[in-house]
Amino acid sequence: MSFYENKILPHVINCACGLAAIDRQRSKVVPLARGEVLELGIGTGLNAKHYDSAQVTRVVGIDPSEESWHLAQPAIMQSRVAIEFLHGSAEDVPLPDNSIDTVVITFTLCTIPDPSRALAEVVRVLRPEGKVVVAEHALAPDEAVVKWQNRLNGVWGKMAGGCHINRDIRGLINATPLKVRDWQAMYLPQTPKIAGYNVWGTATF
């Protein structure tokens, strides 16, 4: 990792992903988590305050950035649920098959280099009765916005640690054995449309 990726980028992402509009999206899905939880891309712990301690046994958060985990400590210390850190990649989760009740994916699939492989890992570790909760920014439905998403995607990714603003999140989920059970979408207010089209919902087997 470069100095920027290791020391500066986690602060940039923490600021951008902690905006009020993004936090409201997190609050719509994270409280749906139950039992043993795997969080992909736990980052700086921005989901920690949204977990329901009456429903969640523990959270295991995987992330390639140890610096982000250091930044997460204030949020982790205030959390009402036990949260553990796994240093690693969502594309190779070091957990047994059928060991997780809920997988939480918030503003993470946009950045994972191989999101299809990561979702295959989600399917592997998820118990048959388990579910996935998702909130992501995604490929917009409007042709004019998509054009600019495609044009700016490379530049955006260089600034934002590999983030893609033009990924078809639902399409990625539909390509797995998971079935979307509810799905909502909107452009977030006071957010540039190229990065402001958000999707959220749940998926199960």
mmCIF file of the C-alpha atoms, coordinates in Angstrom:
data_MODEL
# 
_entry.id   MODEL 
# 
loop_
_atom_site.group_PDB 
_atom_site.id 
_atom_site.type_symbol 
_atom_site.label_atom_id 
_atom_site.label_alt_id 
_atom_site.label_comp_id 
_atom_site.label_asym_id 
_atom_site.label_entity_id 
_atom_site.label_seq_id 
_atom_site.pdbx_PDB_ins_code 
_atom_site.Cartn_x 
_atom_site.Cartn_y 
_atom_site.Cartn_z 
_atom_site.occupancy 
_atom_site.B_iso_or_equiv 
_atom_site.pdbx_formal_charge 
_atom_site.auth_seq_id 
_atom_site.auth_comp_id 
_atom_site.auth_asym_id 
_atom_site.auth_atom_id 
_atom_site.pdbx_PDB_model_num 
ATOM 1   C CA . MET A 1 1   ? 0.000   0.000   0.000   1.00 0.00 ? 1   MET A CA 1 
ATOM 2   C CA . SER A 1 2   ? 1.116   3.545   -0.731  1.00 0.00 ? 2   SER A CA 1 
ATOM 3   C CA . PHE A 1 3   ? 1.377   6.170   2.014   1.00 0.00 ? 3   PHE A CA 1 
ATOM 4   C CA . TYR A 1 4   ? -1.826  7.773   0.714   1.00 0.00 ? 4   TYR A CA 1 
ATOM 5   C CA . GLU A 1 5   ? -3.736  4.469   0.757   1.00 0.00 ? 5   GLU A CA 1 
ATOM 6   C CA . ASN A 1 6   ? -2.448  3.482   4.187   1.00 0.00 ? 6   ASN A CA 1 
ATOM 7   C CA . LYS A 1 7   ? -2.474  6.755   6.133   1.00 0.00 ? 7   LYS A CA 1 
ATOM 8   C CA . ILE A 1 8   ? -4.639  9.323   4.367   1.00 0.00 ? 8   ILE A CA 1 
ATOM 9   C CA . LEU A 1 9   ? -7.329  7.406   2.476   1.00 0.00 ? 9   LEU A CA 1 
ATOM 10  C CA . PRO A 1 10  ? -8.935  5.883   5.623   1.00 0.00 ? 10  PRO A CA 1 
ATOM 11  C CA . HIS A 1 11  ? -9.535  9.415   6.933   1.00 0.00 ? 11  HIS A CA 1 
ATOM 12  C CA . VAL A 1 12  ? -10.973 10.546  3.588   1.00 0.00 ? 12  VAL A CA 1 
ATOM 13  C CA . ILE A 1 13  ? -13.330 7.563   3.412   1.00 0.00 ? 13  ILE A CA 1 
ATOM 14  C CA . ASN A 1 14  ? -14.332 7.968   7.053   1.00 0.00 ? 14  ASN A CA 1 
ATOM 15  C CA . CYS A 1 15  ? -15.356 11.558  6.356   1.00 0.00 ? 15  CYS A CA 1 
ATOM 16  C CA . ALA A 1 16  ? -17.199 10.823  3.095   1.00 0.00 ? 16  ALA A CA 1 
ATOM 17  C CA . CYS A 1 17  ? -18.944 7.674   4.331   1.00 0.00 ? 17  CYS A CA 1 
ATOM 18  C CA . GLY A 1 18  ? -19.912 9.328   7.609   1.00 0.00 ? 18  GLY A CA 1 
ATOM 19  C CA . LEU A 1 19  ? -22.055 12.019  6.001   1.00 0.00 ? 19  LEU A CA 1 
ATOM 20  C CA . ALA A 1 20  ? -25.581 12.341  7.395   1.00 0.00 ? 20  ALA A CA 1 
ATOM 21  C CA . ALA A 1 21  ? -27.267 11.101  4.200   1.00 0.00 ? 21  ALA A CA 1 
ATOM 22  C CA . ILE A 1 22  ? -25.078 7.983   4.127   1.00 0.00 ? 22  ILE A CA 1 
ATOM 23  C CA . ASP A 1 23  ? -25.632 7.376   7.835   1.00 0.00 ? 23  ASP A CA 1 
ATOM 24  C CA . ARG A 1 24  ? -29.392 7.406   7.261   1.00 0.00 ? 24  ARG A CA 1 
ATOM 25  C CA . GLN A 1 25  ? -28.950 4.675   4.665   1.00 0.00 ? 25  GLN A CA 1 
ATOM 26  C CA . ARG A 1 26  ? -26.965 2.596   7.132   1.00 0.00 ? 26  ARG A CA 1 
ATOM 27  C CA . SER A 1 27  ? -29.707 3.044   9.726   1.00 0.00 ? 27  SER A CA 1 
ATOM 28  C CA . LYS A 1 28  ? -32.227 1.472   7.343   1.00 0.00 ? 28  LYS A CA 1 
ATOM 29  C CA . VAL A 1 29  ? -30.471 -1.881  7.039   1.00 0.00 ? 29  VAL A CA 1 
ATOM 30  C CA . VAL A 1 30  ? -27.942 -2.496  9.832   1.00 0.00 ? 30  VAL A CA 1 
ATOM 31  C CA . PRO A 1 31  ? -30.620 -2.888  12.562  1.00 0.00 ? 31  PRO A CA 1 
ATOM 32  C CA . LEU A 1 32  ? -31.997 -5.819  10.535  1.00 0.00 ? 32  LEU A CA 1 
ATOM 33  C CA . ALA A 1 33  ? -28.926 -7.907  11.393  1.00 0.00 ? 33  ALA A CA 1 
ATOM 34  C CA . ARG A 1 34  ? -29.480 -10.943 13.635  1.00 0.00 ? 34  ARG A CA 1 
ATOM 35  C CA . GLY A 1 35  ? -27.293 -13.546 15.381  1.00 0.00 ? 35  GLY A CA 1 
ATOM 36  C CA . GLU A 1 36  ? -23.712 -14.070 14.259  1.00 0.00 ? 36  GLU A CA 1 
ATOM 37  C CA . VAL A 1 37  ? -22.888 -11.231 11.878  1.00 0.00 ? 37  VAL A CA 1 
ATOM 38  C CA . LEU A 1 38  ? -20.181 -10.823 9.266   1.00 0.00 ? 38  LEU A CA 1 
ATOM 39  C CA . GLU A 1 39  ? -19.620 -7.251  8.119   1.00 0.00 ? 39  GLU A CA 1 
ATOM 40  C CA . LEU A 1 40  ? -17.736 -6.850  4.856   1.00 0.00 ? 40  LEU A CA 1 
ATOM 41  C CA . GLY A 1 41  ? -15.456 -3.828  4.903   1.00 0.00 ? 41  GLY A CA 1 
ATOM 42  C CA . ILE A 1 42  ? -15.963 -2.731  8.491   1.00 0.00 ? 42  ILE A CA 1 
ATOM 43  C CA . GLY A 1 43  ? -13.680 0.230   7.850   1.00 0.00 ? 43  GLY A CA 1 
ATOM 44  C CA . THR A 1 44  ? -13.824 2.850   10.582  1.00 0.00 ? 44  THR A CA 1 
ATOM 45  C CA . GLY A 1 45  ? -16.786 1.294   12.377  1.00 0.00 ? 45  GLY A CA 1 
ATOM 46  C CA . LEU A 1 46  ? -19.514 3.573   11.044  1.00 0.00 ? 46  LEU A CA 1 
ATOM 47  C CA . ASN A 1 47  ? -22.119 0.784   11.368  1.00 0.00 ? 47  ASN A CA 1 
ATOM 48  C CA . ALA A 1 48  ? -21.306 -0.003  15.004  1.00 0.00 ? 48  ALA A CA 1 
ATOM 49  C CA . LYS A 1 49  ? -23.915 2.293   16.536  1.00 0.00 ? 49  LYS A CA 1 
ATOM 50  C CA . HIS A 1 50  ? -26.707 0.855   14.385  1.00 0.00 ? 50  HIS A CA 1 
ATOM 51  C CA . TYR A 1 51  ? -26.546 -2.777  15.541  1.00 0.00 ? 51  TYR A CA 1 
ATOM 52  C CA . ASP A 1 52  ? -29.408 -3.978  17.743  1.00 0.00 ? 52  ASP A CA 1 
ATOM 53  C CA . SER A 1 53  ? -27.804 -5.456  20.840  1.00 0.00 ? 53  SER A CA 1 
ATOM 54  C CA . ALA A 1 54  ? -30.989 -7.396  21.611  1.00 0.00 ? 54  ALA A CA 1 
ATOM 55  C CA . GLN A 1 55  ? -30.719 -9.260  18.307  1.00 0.00 ? 55  GLN A CA 1 
ATOM 56  C CA . VAL A 1 56  ? -27.001 -9.542  17.514  1.00 0.00 ? 56  VAL A CA 1 
ATOM 57  C CA . THR A 1 57  ? -24.745 -12.078 19.227  1.00 0.00 ? 57  THR A CA 1 
ATOM 58  C CA . ARG A 1 58  ? -21.495 -10.667 17.847  1.00 0.00 ? 58  ARG A CA 1 
ATOM 59  C CA . VAL A 1 59  ? -20.090 -8.958  14.787  1.00 0.00 ? 59  VAL A CA 1 
ATOM 60  C CA . VAL A 1 60  ? -16.990 -10.059 12.904  1.00 0.00 ? 60  VAL A CA 1 
ATOM 61  C CA . GLY A 1 61  ? -15.769 -7.284  10.637  1.00 0.00 ? 61  GLY A CA 1 
ATOM 62  C CA . ILE A 1 62  ? -13.303 -8.031  7.851   1.00 0.00 ? 62  ILE A CA 1 
ATOM 63  C CA . ASP A 1 63  ? -11.229 -5.300  6.235   1.00 0.00 ? 63  ASP A CA 1 
ATOM 64  C CA . PRO A 1 64  ? -7.839  -5.034  4.500   1.00 0.00 ? 64  PRO A CA 1 
ATOM 65  C CA . SER A 1 65  ? -7.011  -1.752  6.291   1.00 0.00 ? 65  SER A CA 1 
ATOM 66  C CA . GLU A 1 66  ? -5.589  -1.971  9.792   1.00 0.00 ? 66  GLU A CA 1 
ATOM 67  C CA . GLU A 1 67  ? -5.348  1.827   9.856   1.00 0.00 ? 67  GLU A CA 1 
ATOM 68  C CA . SER A 1 68  ? -9.122  2.029   9.427   1.00 0.00 ? 68  SER A CA 1 
ATOM 69  C CA . TRP A 1 69  ? -9.553  -0.361  12.367  1.00 0.00 ? 69  TRP A CA 1 
ATOM 70  C CA . HIS A 1 70  ? -7.432  1.941   14.512  1.00 0.00 ? 70  HIS A CA 1 
ATOM 71  C CA . LEU A 1 71  ? -9.703  4.834   13.542  1.00 0.00 ? 71  LEU A CA 1 
ATOM 72  C CA . ALA A 1 72  ? -12.722 2.672   14.401  1.00 0.00 ? 72  ALA A CA 1 
ATOM 73  C CA . GLN A 1 73  ? -11.803 2.256   18.056  1.00 0.00 ? 73  GLN A CA 1 
ATOM 74  C CA . PRO A 1 74  ? -13.954 5.080   19.486  1.00 0.00 ? 74  PRO A CA 1 
ATOM 75  C CA . ALA A 1 75  ? -17.016 3.677   17.709  1.00 0.00 ? 75  ALA A CA 1 
ATOM 76  C CA . ILE A 1 76  ? -16.160 0.106   18.694  1.00 0.00 ? 76  ILE A CA 1 
ATOM 77  C CA . MET A 1 77  ? -15.689 1.053   22.350  1.00 0.00 ? 77  MET A CA 1 
ATOM 78  C CA . GLN A 1 78  ? -19.133 2.689   22.417  1.00 0.00 ? 78  GLN A CA 1 
ATOM 79  C CA . SER A 1 79  ? -20.878 -0.175  20.653  1.00 0.00 ? 79  SER A CA 1 
ATOM 80  C CA . ARG A 1 80  ? -23.441 -2.220  22.561  1.00 0.00 ? 80  ARG A CA 1 
ATOM 81  C CA . VAL A 1 81  ? -22.438 -5.374  20.687  1.00 0.00 ? 81  VAL A CA 1 
ATOM 82  C CA . ALA A 1 82  ? -19.170 -7.319  20.639  1.00 0.00 ? 82  ALA A CA 1 
ATOM 83  C CA . ILE A 1 83  ? -17.232 -6.491  17.466  1.00 0.00 ? 83  ILE A CA 1 
ATOM 84  C CA . GLU A 1 84  ? -14.131 -8.383  16.355  1.00 0.00 ? 84  GLU A CA 1 
ATOM 85  C CA . PHE A 1 85  ? -11.723 -7.475  13.567  1.00 0.00 ? 85  PHE A CA 1 
ATOM 86  C CA . LEU A 1 86  ? -10.426 -9.792  10.857  1.00 0.00 ? 86  LEU A CA 1 
ATOM 87  C CA . HIS A 1 87  ? -7.572  -8.390  8.816   1.00 0.00 ? 87  HIS A CA 1 
ATOM 88  C CA . GLY A 1 88  ? -8.176  -9.696  5.336   1.00 0.00 ? 88  GLY A CA 1 
ATOM 89  C CA . SER A 1 89  ? -10.134 -9.604  2.126   1.00 0.00 ? 89  SER A CA 1 
ATOM 90  C CA . ALA A 1 90  ? -13.846 -10.099 1.530   1.00 0.00 ? 90  ALA A CA 1 
ATOM 91  C CA . GLU A 1 91  ? -12.797 -12.279 -1.407  1.00 0.00 ? 91  GLU A CA 1 
ATOM 92  C CA . ASP A 1 92  ? -11.208 -14.819 0.936   1.00 0.00 ? 92  ASP A CA 1 
ATOM 93  C CA . VAL A 1 93  ? -13.056 -14.855 4.257   1.00 0.00 ? 93  VAL A CA 1 
ATOM 94  C CA . PRO A 1 94  ? -11.335 -17.015 6.896   1.00 0.00 ? 94  PRO A CA 1 
ATOM 95  C CA . LEU A 1 95  ? -14.568 -18.358 8.391   1.00 0.00 ? 95  LEU A CA 1 
ATOM 96  C CA . PRO A 1 96  ? -16.168 -21.823 8.145   1.00 0.00 ? 96  PRO A CA 1 
ATOM 97  C CA . ASP A 1 97  ? -18.992 -22.682 5.778   1.00 0.00 ? 97  ASP A CA 1 
ATOM 98  C CA . ASN A 1 98  ? -22.518 -22.074 7.110   1.00 0.00 ? 98  ASN A CA 1 
ATOM 99  C CA . SER A 1 99  ? -21.309 -20.140 10.150  1.00 0.00 ? 99  SER A CA 1 
ATOM 100 C CA . ILE A 1 100 ? -22.987 -16.730 9.781   1.00 0.00 ? 100 ILE A CA 1 
ATOM 101 C CA . ASP A 1 101 ? -26.603 -15.632 10.283  1.00 0.00 ? 101 ASP A CA 1 
ATOM 102 C CA . THR A 1 102 ? -26.380 -12.178 8.690   1.00 0.00 ? 102 THR A CA 1 
ATOM 103 C CA . VAL A 1 103 ? -23.926 -10.574 6.309   1.00 0.00 ? 103 VAL A CA 1 
ATOM 104 C CA . VAL A 1 104 ? -23.887 -6.779  6.343   1.00 0.00 ? 104 VAL A CA 1 
ATOM 105 C CA . ILE A 1 105 ? -22.659 -5.032  3.196   1.00 0.00 ? 105 ILE A CA 1 
ATOM 106 C CA . THR A 1 106 ? -22.741 -1.238  3.271   1.00 0.00 ? 106 THR A CA 1 
ATOM 107 C CA . PHE A 1 107 ? -20.821 0.904   0.792   1.00 0.00 ? 107 PHE A CA 1 
ATOM 108 C CA . THR A 1 108 ? -18.312 -1.882  0.278   1.00 0.00 ? 108 THR A CA 1 
ATOM 109 C CA . LEU A 1 109 ? -19.157 -3.790  -2.923  1.00 0.00 ? 109 LEU A CA 1 
ATOM 110 C CA . CYS A 1 110 ? -18.252 -0.647  -4.833  1.00 0.00 ? 110 CYS A CA 1 
ATOM 111 C CA . THR A 1 111 ? -14.613 -0.995  -3.757  1.00 0.00 ? 111 THR A CA 1 
ATOM 112 C CA . ILE A 1 112 ? -13.904 -4.730  -3.572  1.00 0.00 ? 112 ILE A CA 1 
ATOM 113 C CA . PRO A 1 113 ? -11.727 -5.622  -6.600  1.00 0.00 ? 113 PRO A CA 1 
ATOM 114 C CA . ASP A 1 114 ? -13.694 -8.793  -7.379  1.00 0.00 ? 114 ASP A CA 1 
ATOM 115 C CA . PRO A 1 115 ? -17.236 -8.327  -6.017  1.00 0.00 ? 115 PRO A CA 1 
ATOM 116 C CA . SER A 1 116 ? -18.492 -11.584 -7.558  1.00 0.00 ? 116 SER A CA 1 
ATOM 117 C CA . ARG A 1 117 ? -15.865 -13.554 -5.658  1.00 0.00 ? 117 ARG A CA 1 
ATOM 118 C CA . ALA A 1 118 ? -16.760 -11.694 -2.464  1.00 0.00 ? 118 ALA A CA 1 
ATOM 119 C CA . LEU A 1 119 ? -20.432 -12.564 -2.916  1.00 0.00 ? 119 LEU A CA 1 
ATOM 120 C CA . ALA A 1 120 ? -19.466 -16.196 -3.493  1.00 0.00 ? 120 ALA A CA 1 
ATOM 121 C CA . GLU A 1 121 ? -17.788 -16.063 -0.080  1.00 0.00 ? 121 GLU A CA 1 
ATOM 122 C CA . VAL A 1 122 ? -20.958 -14.553 1.381   1.00 0.00 ? 122 VAL A CA 1 
ATOM 123 C CA . VAL A 1 123 ? -22.973 -17.461 -0.001  1.00 0.00 ? 123 VAL A CA 1 
ATOM 124 C CA . ARG A 1 124 ? -20.428 -19.929 1.412   1.00 0.00 ? 124 ARG A CA 1 
ATOM 125 C CA . VAL A 1 125 ? -20.388 -18.627 4.986   1.00 0.00 ? 125 VAL A CA 1 
ATOM 126 C CA . LEU A 1 126 ? -24.111 -17.834 5.216   1.00 0.00 ? 126 LEU A CA 1 
ATOM 127 C CA . ARG A 1 127 ? -26.368 -20.335 6.952   1.00 0.00 ? 127 ARG A CA 1 
ATOM 128 C CA . PRO A 1 128 ? -29.331 -21.649 4.903   1.00 0.00 ? 128 PRO A CA 1 
ATOM 129 C CA . GLU A 1 129 ? -31.781 -19.536 6.898   1.00 0.00 ? 129 GLU A CA 1 
ATOM 130 C CA . GLY A 1 130 ? -29.484 -16.512 6.954   1.00 0.00 ? 130 GLY A CA 1 
ATOM 131 C CA . LYS A 1 131 ? -29.789 -13.201 5.142   1.00 0.00 ? 131 LYS A CA 1 
ATOM 132 C CA . VAL A 1 132 ? -27.760 -10.421 3.605   1.00 0.00 ? 132 VAL A CA 1 
ATOM 133 C CA . VAL A 1 133 ? -28.507 -6.753  4.233   1.00 0.00 ? 133 VAL A CA 1 
ATOM 134 C CA . VAL A 1 134 ? -27.227 -4.263  1.695   1.00 0.00 ? 134 VAL A CA 1 
ATOM 135 C CA . ALA A 1 135 ? -26.916 -0.492  1.266   1.00 0.00 ? 135 ALA A CA 1 
ATOM 136 C CA . GLU A 1 136 ? -24.734 0.698   -1.613  1.00 0.00 ? 136 GLU A CA 1 
ATOM 137 C CA . HIS A 1 137 ? -24.355 3.417   -4.192  1.00 0.00 ? 137 HIS A CA 1 
ATOM 138 C CA . ALA A 1 138 ? -24.864 1.952   -7.623  1.00 0.00 ? 138 ALA A CA 1 
ATOM 139 C CA . LEU A 1 139 ? -25.261 2.262   -11.359 1.00 0.00 ? 139 LEU A CA 1 
ATOM 140 C CA . ALA A 1 140 ? -27.978 4.837   -11.944 1.00 0.00 ? 140 ALA A CA 1 
ATOM 141 C CA . PRO A 1 141 ? -31.156 4.145   -13.940 1.00 0.00 ? 141 PRO A CA 1 
ATOM 142 C CA . ASP A 1 142 ? -30.828 7.304   -16.042 1.00 0.00 ? 142 ASP A CA 1 
ATOM 143 C CA . GLU A 1 143 ? -28.781 7.203   -19.215 1.00 0.00 ? 143 GLU A CA 1 
ATOM 144 C CA . ALA A 1 144 ? -27.396 10.719  -18.804 1.00 0.00 ? 144 ALA A CA 1 
ATOM 145 C CA . VAL A 1 145 ? -26.144 9.947   -15.290 1.00 0.00 ? 145 VAL A CA 1 
ATOM 146 C CA . VAL A 1 146 ? -24.707 6.590   -16.347 1.00 0.00 ? 146 VAL A CA 1 
ATOM 147 C CA . LYS A 1 147 ? -22.719 8.317   -19.079 1.00 0.00 ? 147 LYS A CA 1 
ATOM 148 C CA . TRP A 1 148 ? -21.002 10.497  -16.505 1.00 0.00 ? 148 TRP A CA 1 
ATOM 149 C CA . GLN A 1 149 ? -20.566 7.598   -14.084 1.00 0.00 ? 149 GLN A CA 1 
ATOM 150 C CA . ASN A 1 150 ? -18.685 5.707   -16.794 1.00 0.00 ? 150 ASN A CA 1 
ATOM 151 C CA . ARG A 1 151 ? -16.632 8.745   -17.776 1.00 0.00 ? 151 ARG A CA 1 
ATOM 152 C CA . LEU A 1 152 ? -15.540 9.587   -14.244 1.00 0.00 ? 152 LEU A CA 1 
ATOM 153 C CA . ASN A 1 153 ? -15.276 6.101   -12.774 1.00 0.00 ? 153 ASN A CA 1 
ATOM 154 C CA . GLY A 1 154 ? -11.520 5.747   -13.272 1.00 0.00 ? 154 GLY A CA 1 
ATOM 155 C CA . VAL A 1 155 ? -10.650 9.147   -11.814 1.00 0.00 ? 155 VAL A CA 1 
ATOM 156 C CA . TRP A 1 156 ? -13.082 8.605   -8.940  1.00 0.00 ? 156 TRP A CA 1 
ATOM 157 C CA . GLY A 1 157 ? -11.491 5.252   -8.166  1.00 0.00 ? 157 GLY A CA 1 
ATOM 158 C CA . LYS A 1 158 ? -7.998  6.710   -7.969  1.00 0.00 ? 158 LYS A CA 1 
ATOM 159 C CA . MET A 1 159 ? -9.139  9.284   -5.432  1.00 0.00 ? 159 MET A CA 1 
ATOM 160 C CA . ALA A 1 160 ? -11.391 6.941   -3.453  1.00 0.00 ? 160 ALA A CA 1 
ATOM 161 C CA . GLY A 1 161 ? -9.320  3.800   -3.025  1.00 0.00 ? 161 GLY A CA 1 
ATOM 162 C CA . GLY A 1 162 ? -10.695 1.825   -5.954  1.00 0.00 ? 162 GLY A CA 1 
ATOM 163 C CA . CYS A 1 163 ? -14.350 2.768   -5.469  1.00 0.00 ? 163 CYS A CA 1 
ATOM 164 C CA . HIS A 1 164 ? -16.537 2.221   -8.545  1.00 0.00 ? 164 HIS A CA 1 
ATOM 165 C CA . ILE A 1 165 ? -19.536 4.495   -9.065  1.00 0.00 ? 165 ILE A CA 1 
ATOM 166 C CA . ASN A 1 166 ? -20.984 2.426   -11.909 1.00 0.00 ? 166 ASN A CA 1 
ATOM 167 C CA . ARG A 1 167 ? -21.461 -1.065  -10.479 1.00 0.00 ? 167 ARG A CA 1 
ATOM 168 C CA . ASP A 1 168 ? -24.776 -2.820  -10.943 1.00 0.00 ? 168 ASP A CA 1 
ATOM 169 C CA . ILE A 1 169 ? -25.220 -3.961  -7.352  1.00 0.00 ? 169 ILE A CA 1 
ATOM 170 C CA . ARG A 1 170 ? -28.520 -5.759  -7.835  1.00 0.00 ? 170 ARG A CA 1 
ATOM 171 C CA . GLY A 1 171 ? -27.173 -7.455  -10.951 1.00 0.00 ? 171 GLY A CA 1 
ATOM 172 C CA . LEU A 1 172 ? -24.228 -8.766  -8.954  1.00 0.00 ? 172 LEU A CA 1 
ATOM 173 C CA . ILE A 1 173 ? -26.564 -10.202 -6.308  1.00 0.00 ? 173 ILE A CA 1 
ATOM 174 C CA . ASN A 1 174 ? -28.902 -11.644 -8.926  1.00 0.00 ? 174 ASN A CA 1 
ATOM 175 C CA . ALA A 1 175 ? -25.949 -13.588 -10.353 1.00 0.00 ? 175 ALA A CA 1 
ATOM 176 C CA . THR A 1 176 ? -25.654 -15.548 -7.076  1.00 0.00 ? 176 THR A CA 1 
ATOM 177 C CA . PRO A 1 177 ? -28.010 -18.108 -5.479  1.00 0.00 ? 177 PRO A CA 1 
ATOM 178 C CA . LEU A 1 178 ? -29.329 -15.278 -3.301  1.00 0.00 ? 178 LEU A CA 1 
ATOM 179 C CA . LYS A 1 179 ? -32.769 -13.864 -3.997  1.00 0.00 ? 179 LYS A CA 1 
ATOM 180 C CA . VAL A 1 180 ? -33.596 -10.221 -3.339  1.00 0.00 ? 180 VAL A CA 1 
ATOM 181 C CA . ARG A 1 181 ? -36.582 -10.052 -1.010  1.00 0.00 ? 181 ARG A CA 1 
ATOM 182 C CA . ASP A 1 182 ? -37.074 -6.312  -0.872  1.00 0.00 ? 182 ASP A CA 1 
ATOM 183 C CA . TRP A 1 183 ? -35.270 -3.584  -2.740  1.00 0.00 ? 183 TRP A CA 1 
ATOM 184 C CA . GLN A 1 184 ? -35.488 0.179   -2.729  1.00 0.00 ? 184 GLN A CA 1 
ATOM 185 C CA . ALA A 1 185 ? -33.588 2.900   -4.543  1.00 0.00 ? 185 ALA A CA 1 
ATOM 186 C CA . MET A 1 186 ? -33.300 6.675   -4.661  1.00 0.00 ? 186 MET A CA 1 
ATOM 187 C CA . TYR A 1 187 ? -30.982 9.546   -5.397  1.00 0.00 ? 187 TYR A CA 1 
ATOM 188 C CA . LEU A 1 188 ? -29.774 10.870  -2.066  1.00 0.00 ? 188 LEU A CA 1 
ATOM 189 C CA . PRO A 1 189 ? -30.588 14.533  -1.451  1.00 0.00 ? 189 PRO A CA 1 
ATOM 190 C CA . GLN A 1 190 ? -27.791 17.100  -1.674  1.00 0.00 ? 190 GLN A CA 1 
ATOM 191 C CA . THR A 1 191 ? -25.497 14.512  -3.269  1.00 0.00 ? 191 THR A CA 1 
ATOM 192 C CA . PRO A 1 192 ? -24.048 14.528  -6.811  1.00 0.00 ? 192 PRO A CA 1 
ATOM 193 C CA . LYS A 1 193 ? -26.131 12.114  -8.874  1.00 0.00 ? 193 LYS A CA 1 
ATOM 194 C CA . ILE A 1 194 ? -23.081 10.255  -10.188 1.00 0.00 ? 194 ILE A CA 1 
ATOM 195 C CA . ALA A 1 195 ? -22.417 8.980   -6.656  1.00 0.00 ? 195 ALA A CA 1 
ATOM 196 C CA . GLY A 1 196 ? -25.798 9.575   -5.087  1.00 0.00 ? 196 GLY A CA 1 
ATOM 197 C CA . TYR A 1 197 ? -27.933 6.787   -6.527  1.00 0.00 ? 197 TYR A CA 1 
ATOM 198 C CA . ASN A 1 198 ? -28.426 4.441   -3.584  1.00 0.00 ? 198 ASN A CA 1 
ATOM 199 C CA . VAL A 1 199 ? -29.926 0.973   -3.384  1.00 0.00 ? 199 VAL A CA 1 
ATOM 200 C CA . TRP A 1 200 ? -30.776 -0.969  -0.261  1.00 0.00 ? 200 TRP A CA 1 
ATOM 201 C CA . GLY A 1 201 ? -32.605 -4.096  0.835   1.00 0.00 ? 201 GLY A CA 1 
ATOM 202 C CA . THR A 1 202 ? -32.164 -7.722  1.858   1.00 0.00 ? 202 THR A CA 1 
ATOM 203 C CA . ALA A 1 203 ? -31.476 -11.036 0.175   1.00 0.00 ? 203 ALA A CA 1 
ATOM 204 C CA . THR A 1 204 ? -31.847 -14.657 1.259   1.00 0.00 ? 204 THR A CA 1 
ATOM 205 C CA . PHE A 1 205 ? -31.568 -18.116 -0.260  1.00 0.00 ? 205 PHE A CA 1 
# 
